Amino acid sequence: MIKSFLKSERGLAALEAAFIFPFMVLLYFGLNDLTAMITFNRKITATAAAIGDTIAQYPTTITRANIADIFNAVGMVMQPTPDTAVQVNVFGYYLKNGVPTQRWHASNGNGPTCTAPDTTNYVNLMSGSNNDLVVSVACFSYTPYVASFFGNAILGHTNFLLNQTITSRPRASSTLNCITVAGGTTSCAG
């Protein structure tokens, strides 16, 4: 009887399935999260590029109202994600005594806090032509399904900050100033 019990294969498939099923579920949701994160990263890159490139096309001056209008593109690029979940910051830098210096800054005021741009290599982009730089930073906080399911105990954290920085030169002139209202002189500094 013991010998026949040890040789029996009934129920073996169910036992194997019980061992493999949790791994397969984790693999499925993990791959789903990975592809979603890649998609969101591409959308964040497209958002930063679209905003920065559009602002860089203004001739010599842009207003806060112009920038606010351009920020409306965030919702279109990030569909179906709401634009309130994405923060976009745009900076204008110029070269002052050989050091990249912030001239102005604008933000859509939504989403998570983005990391500040690293200005280390900006001097190389600006020194030959003495051009300003328009730097667009977009970020989005992604919460994976696996993290929602298993929580902090297993994964350690539940959010990933997707952050993208795009640098452009103004197209119509070497400088691009931002003013608060058309015809005014108050800079968008800050």
Secondary structure, 3 states (H helix, E strand, C coil): CHHHHHHCCCCHHHHHHHHHHHHHHHHHHHHHHHHHHHHHHHHHHHHHHHHHHHHHCCCCEEEHHHHHHHHCHHHHHCCCCCHHHEEEEEEEEEEECCEEEEEEEEECCCCCCCCCCCCCCHHHHHCCCCCCEEEEEEEEEECCHHHHHHCHHHHCCCCEEEEEEEEECCCCCCCCEEECCCCCCCECCC
